[in-house]
Amino acid sequence: MRRARPGAPPRGTAERALTSVGAGADFDDGDEGREGPDATGSREPGPSKRGQDTERSRLWYITLSVSGTDTPLTEVRRGLEQLAHDHPFLLTSRYAGDHAEIRYWEEARDLHDAAAVALRLWGEHRSTAKLPPWEIVGLEVIDRDTYHQRVAEGYGPPPAAPVGVHPY
């Protein structure tokens, strides 16, 4: 912990300015009024250097439901744990012998992109994570504002077990 007067800059930084790291191709030097994502986590479209509008990514809360033939619980759990290991963005998975539910945050430009990525998740990782040969039976994609509104009003996602893979 640093001790100093409130509002005092750190020593040796009086003439240095802080800058962002990793500005992308859509960075515009003349856009000084904007400071990244707004309070909701979304980013507004902004002009690019070519004068075209570009959209920046937002956060989407994904719930993917899969179902199929009865599979031993140990195989389902092992497959979901491998998927979570391969892709640590997964928040929580709940499972039974014939169905499972995966919840996570996805960063995407819009709902269509977030849904497309979510719909590919199970199929693309079925062989590498040795997931059961189930089909996707449900998909919910909501934006960050809607997620927080649901939670605040008490009808959001069911209280999640701690992050990880858990039986129903």
Backbone torsions as a table, in degrees:
resi	resn	phi	psi	omega
1	MET	NA	136.4	-178.6
2	ARG	-96.1	135.8	177.3
3	ARG	-104.9	128.6	178.8
4	ALA	-165.4	172.3	174.8
5	ARG	-65.7	145.0	175.5
6	PRO	-56.9	131.9	178.2
7	GLY	83.5	-5.7	-179.5
8	ALA	-77.8	136.7	178.1
9	PRO	-71.6	155.9	176.1
10	PRO	-59.7	153.1	-178.6
11	ARG	-57.3	139.0	176.0
12	GLY	78.6	8.6	-178.3
13	THR	-114.9	10.2	-174.8
14	ALA	-57.4	-32.2	-177.1
15	GLU	-110.4	2.4	179.5
16	ARG	-95.5	145.3	176.2
17	ALA	-111.1	142.4	177.2
18	LEU	-80.1	141.0	178.2
19	THR	-130.7	157.6	177.0
20	SER	-76.4	155.9	178.7
21	VAL	-107.0	140.3	172.5
22	GLY	75.6	41.8	176.5
23	ALA	-63.3	131.2	-176.6
24	GLY	-83.7	-174.8	-177.6
25	ALA	-66.6	-22.5	-178.7
26	ASP	-90.9	9.3	178.5
27	PHE	-69.8	135.2	-179.2
28	ASP	-122.2	116.1	-178.0
29	ASP	-58.4	-29.8	-177.1
30	GLY	-82.7	3.6	-175.7
31	ASP	-99.3	64.8	-174.1
32	GLU	-79.1	-19.5	-176.1
33	GLY	-76.6	-19.9	-175.5
34	ARG	-98.8	140.1	-179.0
35	GLU	-124.6	57.3	176.3
36	GLY	79.0	-147.8	-175.8
37	PRO	-69.6	149.9	176.1
38	ASP	-79.8	-173.9	-175.9
39	ALA	-62.8	-21.5	-179.3
40	THR	-87.8	-6.6	179.9
41	GLY	93.2	-6.5	179.9
42	SER	-90.5	160.6	178.2
43	ARG	-120.2	132.8	-179.2
44	GLU	-77.4	150.0	175.0
45	PRO	-60.9	145.8	179.9
46	GLY	-140.5	160.3	-179.5
47	PRO	-71.3	143.6	175.1
48	SER	-96.0	178.9	-178.9
49	LYS	-66.9	-21.1	179.0
50	ARG	-90.0	0.6	179.1
51	GLY	87.6	2.2	179.2
52	GLN	-89.5	152.6	174.9
53	ASP	-79.5	136.7	175.8
54	THR	-126.6	145.0	177.3
55	GLU	-101.9	142.4	177.0
56	ARG	-104.9	161.6	-173.1
57	SER	-71.8	158.1	177.2
58	ARG	-131.4	168.2	177.0
59	LEU	-96.3	138.0	-179.9
60	TRP	-128.7	136.7	177.8
61	TYR	-94.2	120.9	-173.5
62	ILE	-108.5	134.7	168.6
63	THR	-124.6	114.4	-178.4
64	LEU	-111.1	124.2	179.3
65	SER	-111.6	132.7	179.1
66	VAL	-127.6	153.7	-178.0
67	SER	-154.3	156.9	178.5
68	GLY	178.7	-157.3	-177.7
69	THR	-66.5	153.2	-179.0
70	ASP	-60.5	130.2	-177.6
71	THR	-129.4	142.5	178.1
72	PRO	-54.0	135.9	-177.1
73	LEU	-57.0	-35.2	-179.5
74	THR	-64.7	-35.8	177.9
75	GLU	-70.4	-40.6	179.0
76	VAL	-63.0	-48.8	-179.5
77	ARG	-59.9	-46.7	-179.5
78	ARG	-60.2	-42.5	178.8
79	GLY	-63.6	-43.7	179.1
80	LEU	-68.0	-36.7	176.4
81	GLU	-65.4	-38.4	177.7
82	GLN	-66.3	-40.9	177.5
83	LEU	-61.2	-44.0	178.6
84	ALA	-65.2	-34.7	178.0
85	HIS	-69.1	-42.5	180.0
86	ASP	-69.0	-30.9	-176.9
87	HIS	-133.8	86.1	-174.0
88	PRO	-66.8	-0.5	177.2
89	PHE	-73.1	-14.7	-179.7
90	LEU	-66.4	128.8	-179.6
91	LEU	-81.9	-55.5	-176.4
92	THR	-153.7	149.2	175.2
93	SER	-130.8	137.9	173.2
94	ARG	-119.9	145.4	-174.0
95	TYR	-147.7	158.0	170.3
96	ALA	-139.2	-176.0	-177.0
97	GLY	-68.3	-21.8	-176.4
98	ASP	-126.7	4.7	177.2
99	HIS	-160.4	162.4	178.7
100	ALA	-152.6	160.9	178.8
101	GLU	-136.1	131.9	-179.1
102	ILE	-119.6	130.9	179.3
103	ARG	-123.6	136.1	179.6
104	TYR	-166.3	168.1	174.5
105	TRP	-98.1	138.9	178.1
106	GLU	-125.2	139.4	175.1
107	GLU	-101.0	123.6	-178.9
108	ALA	-153.9	162.3	-178.8
109	ARG	-66.3	-43.6	-179.0
110	ASP	-150.8	178.4	-178.1
111	LEU	-59.5	-40.1	-179.2
112	HIS	-60.3	-43.5	179.0
113	ASP	-67.0	-42.4	179.3
114	ALA	-62.4	-42.7	179.7
115	ALA	-66.3	-39.7	-179.6
116	ALA	-62.8	-42.6	179.2
117	VAL	-65.4	-43.3	-179.1
118	ALA	-63.8	-39.8	-178.8
119	LEU	-69.0	-22.2	177.9
120	ARG	-87.9	-18.8	-172.3
121	LEU	-54.4	-53.9	-175.0
122	TRP	-64.4	-48.7	-177.4
123	GLY	-65.6	-41.1	-177.4
124	GLU	-69.7	-25.0	-176.7
125	HIS	-110.7	8.3	-179.0
126	ARG	-59.6	-46.0	-176.9
127	SER	-80.0	-41.3	-176.5
128	THR	-68.0	-37.0	179.4
129	ALA	-95.3	-0.6	-177.9
130	LYS	54.0	51.1	178.2
131	LEU	-79.1	154.4	177.0
132	PRO	-60.6	154.3	-179.4
133	PRO	-80.1	57.2	-178.2
134	TRP	-92.6	166.4	177.1
135	GLU	-110.8	156.9	176.8
136	ILE	-75.8	126.2	-178.9
137	VAL	-116.3	-6.1	179.3
138	GLY	-162.3	147.0	177.9
139	LEU	-149.0	128.0	172.9
140	GLU	-125.5	130.3	177.9
141	VAL	-127.7	117.3	178.5
142	ILE	-128.7	152.3	-179.8
143	ASP	-79.9	170.4	-174.6
144	ARG	-62.7	-40.5	179.1
145	ASP	-61.2	-45.0	-179.4
146	THR	-64.1	-42.4	177.9
147	TYR	-57.1	-51.3	-177.8
148	HIS	-66.4	-35.2	177.4
149	GLN	-64.0	-45.2	178.4
150	ARG	-60.4	-46.0	-179.4
151	VAL	-62.6	-44.6	-179.5
152	ALA	-63.1	-34.8	-179.1
153	GLU	-86.1	-2.6	175.1
154	GLY	85.1	7.1	177.8
155	TYR	-122.9	31.9	178.5
156	GLY	-77.6	-163.0	179.0
157	PRO	-57.0	148.9	178.0
158	PRO	-56.8	148.2	-179.0
159	PRO	-52.4	121.0	-176.6
160	ALA	-77.3	146.1	170.7
161	ALA	-68.9	167.4	177.3
162	PRO	-52.4	155.0	-178.7
163	VAL	-50.5	133.6	178.4
164	GLY	139.6	-162.3	-176.4
165	VAL	-108.8	123.6	-174.4
166	HIS	-138.2	147.4	174.2
167	PRO	-73.3	158.6	176.1
168	TYR	-65.7	NA	NA
